[in-house]
Amino acid sequence: MSDQRTVFEQPTEEVQAHRKPEYSVTPLFLNRWSPRAYSDQPVSEQDLYSILEAAHWAPSSFNDQPWRFIVAKTDEQLAVFHDFLSEFNRTWASKAPVLILVASDTKRENGDPNGAHAFDSGTAWGSLALQAKILGLATHAIGGFSRDQARTALNIPSTWELHAVIALGYQGDKLTLSEGLRERELPNTRRPLKDVVFEGPVSL
Ligand SMILES: Cc1cc2nc3c(=O)[nH]c(=O)nc-3n(C[C@H](O)[C@H](O)[C@H](O)COP(=O)(O)O)c2cc1C
């Protein structure tokens, strides 16, 4: 487990080289990035459930908590998930010791559509990723998977939307990746803040 204070207090050298925020930001936000190389070190049950607990404390519209997490951690469960990943994602994500499918209930308890289910579940995924980083673990969201196959294999109700599969584990050696992916195994950057923040009417 990494030093929990370090992850909050200073960007790693690799992160400093690639990520240059325009304003001051707690280093945790920069230190989280999505690697594809995972080691075979298992994730403890305690850490896994701390991470899911953090996700579950996210805010949601009417506190409806529409997020649902389907966890794969045994060989048998993981094999089911590997089957519905896209071929590209399977090449690297099948090394992760835990995969978590993030879904959301599109209906509120009274049956009305919940227009905020995706926004709320995205918020939960953000907390999940940060809590994992605090515990020294890495995450990588995957949108490239067959929703139809996942729905059938996991018996998921048609009212749940399937958002992403999250790879969770300890970051591994990038030499375990294919050559093409090795080059991409770096913290990436962001477009300028002025492209995404507007004061008053939008001017593009
Ligand atoms: C909803 C979602 C779907 C994604 N799908 C994939 C995917 O199918 N394959 C992949 O390699 N990365 C995927 N990513 C990872 C993004 O490319 C990555 O988060 C983005 O480039 C920002 O990089 P960072 O997470 O390292 O900061 C996905 C991320 C999100 C949030």
The ligand as a Tripos MOL2 file, in Angstrom:
@<TRIPOS>MOLECULE
LIG
   31    33     1     0     0
SMALL
NO_CHARGES

@<TRIPOS>ATOM
      1 C1        -16.6440    5.9000  -19.3760 C.3       1 LIG1
      2 C2        -15.2200    5.6090  -19.8110 C.ar      1 LIG1
      3 C3        -14.9800    4.6710  -20.7930 C.ar      1 LIG1
      4 C4        -13.6540    4.3530  -21.1460 C.ar      1 LIG1
      5 N1        -13.4380    3.3320  -22.0480 N.ar      1 LIG1
      6 C5        -12.1650    2.9080  -22.2640 C.ar      1 LIG1
      7 C6        -11.9350    1.7380  -23.0520 C.ar      1 LIG1
      8 O1        -12.8540    1.0850  -23.5570 O.2       1 LIG1
      9 N2        -10.6420    1.3400  -23.2210 N.ar      1 LIG1
     10 C7         -9.5830    2.0200  -22.6720 C.ar      1 LIG1
     11 O2         -8.4460    1.5870  -22.8620 O.2       1 LIG1
     12 N3         -9.7820    3.1350  -21.9160 N.ar      1 LIG1
     13 C8        -11.0380    3.5960  -21.6870 C.ar      1 LIG1
     14 N4        -11.2670    4.6900  -20.8830 N.ar      1 LIG1
     15 C9        -10.1410    5.4050  -20.2600 C.3       1 LIG1
     16 C10        -9.9940    6.8330  -20.7900 C.3       1 LIG1
     17 O3         -9.4240    6.8030  -22.0780 O.3       1 LIG1
     18 C11        -9.1500    7.6620  -19.7990 C.3       1 LIG1
     19 O4         -9.8320    7.7540  -18.5800 O.3       1 LIG1
     20 C12        -8.8890    9.0760  -20.3500 C.3       1 LIG1
     21 O5         -7.9910    9.0310  -21.4350 O.3       1 LIG1
     22 C13        -8.2940    9.9820  -19.2780 C.3       1 LIG1
     23 O6         -7.0860    9.4320  -18.8130 O.3       1 LIG1
     24 P1         -6.8090    9.1780  -17.2720 P.3       1 LIG1
     25 O7         -7.9450    8.3570  -16.7200 O.co2     1 LIG1
     26 O8         -5.4910    8.4230  -17.2450 O.co2     1 LIG1
     27 O9         -6.7180   10.5170  -16.6050 O.co2     1 LIG1
     28 C14       -12.5670    5.0410  -20.5350 C.ar      1 LIG1
     29 C15       -12.8410    6.0090  -19.5510 C.ar      1 LIG1
     30 C16       -14.1410    6.2890  -19.1830 C.ar      1 LIG1
     31 C17       -14.3800    7.2940  -18.0780 C.3       1 LIG1
@<TRIPOS>BOND
     1     1     2 1
     2     2     3 ar
     3     2    30 ar
     4     3     4 ar
     5     4     5 ar
     6     4    28 ar
     7     5     6 ar
     8     6     7 ar
     9     6    13 1
    10     7     8 2
    11     7     9 ar
    12     9    10 ar
    13    10    11 2
    14    10    12 ar
    15    12    13 ar
    16    13    14 ar
    17    14    15 1
    18    14    28 ar
    19    15    16 1
    20    16    17 1
    21    16    18 1
    22    18    19 1
    23    18    20 1
    24    20    21 1
    25    20    22 1
    26    22    23 1
    27    23    24 1
    28    24    25 2
    29    24    26 1
    30    24    27 1
    31    28    29 ar
    32    29    30 ar
    33    30    31 1
@<TRIPOS>SUBSTRUCTURE
     1 LIG1         1 GROUP 0 **** ****
